[in-house]
């Protein structure tokens, strides 16, 4: 039986992770629907709501609200496809780099 070195294991893990991630990305892209702009508009998107938020919490509260909306948007629809792609490729790249330095 052949010895499997840690370098080979990491390369194999990176390759398996990359293939599984790409397959997962493809499966999440197929049913991804983009919501209508009219359906996504809420009362919290109005100028009055932003003004009230800034009045009570300051500019930091408005920035945090914008950040929270952006981050929540990464896990829906087509953005989920891109987010998974970046994560999978990044983690596989780390596996390959660590295997190279072993």
C-alpha positions as CSV (number, residue, x, y, z in Angstrom):
1,X,0.0,0.0,0.0
2,X,1.3,3.4,-0.9
3,X,2.0,6.1,1.7
4,X,-0.1,9.2,1.3
5,X,1.8,12.3,2.3
6,X,0.2,15.3,4.0
7,X,1.0,17.4,0.8
8,X,-1.0,14.9,-1.3
9,X,-3.9,14.9,1.2
10,X,-4.1,18.7,1.2
11,X,-4.1,18.8,-2.6
12,X,-6.7,16.1,-2.8
13,X,-8.8,18.0,-0.2
14,X,-8.5,21.2,-2.1
15,X,-9.5,19.5,-5.3
16,X,-12.5,17.8,-3.8
17,X,-13.5,21.1,-2.1
18,X,-13.2,22.9,-5.4
19,X,-15.3,20.4,-7.3
20,X,-18.0,20.2,-4.6
21,X,-18.1,23.9,-4.3
22,X,-18.5,24.4,-8.0
23,X,-21.2,21.9,-8.1
24,X,-23.0,23.6,-5.2
25,X,-22.6,26.9,-7.0
26,X,-24.2,25.5,-10.1
27,X,-27.1,24.1,-8.1
28,X,-27.8,27.4,-6.3
29,X,-27.6,29.4,-9.5
30,X,-30.4,27.4,-11.3
31,X,-33.3,28.4,-8.9
32,X,-32.0,31.9,-8.2
33,X,-34.7,34.4,-9.0
34,X,-34.1,38.2,-8.8
35,X,-36.9,39.9,-6.9
36,X,-38.7,42.8,-8.5
37,X,-37.6,46.3,-7.5
38,X,-41.1,47.2,-6.5
39,X,-41.4,44.1,-4.2
40,X,-38.1,44.9,-2.5
41,X,-38.9,48.5,-1.7
42,X,-39.9,48.8,1.9
43,X,-40.8,51.6,4.2
44,X,-37.3,51.4,5.7
45,X,-35.9,52.5,2.4
46,X,-37.6,55.8,2.4
47,X,-35.8,59.1,3.0
48,X,-37.9,59.7,6.1
49,X,-36.8,56.4,7.7
50,X,-33.2,57.1,6.9
51,X,-33.5,60.6,8.4
52,X,-35.1,59.2,11.6
53,X,-32.4,56.6,11.9
54,X,-29.7,59.3,11.5
55,X,-31.5,61.5,14.0
56,X,-31.6,58.9,16.7
57,X,-28.4,56.9,16.0
58,X,-26.2,59.3,14.0
59,X,-24.3,58.7,10.8
60,X,-22.8,55.5,12.3
61,X,-26.2,54.0,12.6
62,X,-27.0,54.8,8.9
63,X,-23.6,53.3,7.9
64,X,-24.3,50.1,9.9
65,X,-27.8,49.8,8.5
66,X,-26.3,50.1,4.9
67,X,-23.7,47.5,5.8
68,X,-26.2,45.1,7.3
69,X,-28.4,45.4,4.2
70,X,-25.4,44.7,1.9
71,X,-24.3,41.7,3.9
72,X,-27.8,40.3,4.0
73,X,-28.0,40.7,0.3
74,X,-24.9,38.5,-0.2
75,X,-26.9,35.4,0.8
76,X,-29.8,35.8,-1.6
77,X,-30.3,35.3,-5.3
78,X,-27.5,35.6,-7.7
79,X,-25.3,37.3,-5.1
80,X,-25.2,33.9,-3.3
81,X,-23.7,32.4,-6.4
82,X,-20.8,35.0,-6.4
83,X,-20.3,34.7,-2.6
84,X,-20.0,30.9,-2.8
85,X,-17.6,31.2,-5.7
86,X,-15.3,33.5,-3.8
87,X,-15.4,31.4,-0.7
88,X,-14.8,28.1,-2.4
89,X,-12.0,29.4,-4.6
90,X,-10.4,31.1,-1.7
91,X,-10.4,28.1,0.6
92,X,-9.2,25.8,-2.2
93,X,-6.4,28.3,-2.9
94,X,-5.4,28.2,0.8
95,X,-5.3,24.4,0.7
96,X,-3.1,24.4,-2.4
97,X,-0.7,27.0,-0.9
98,X,-0.3,25.1,2.3
99,X,0.3,21.9,0.4
100,X,2.9,23.7,-1.7
101,X,4.8,24.8,1.4
102,X,4.8,21.4,3.1
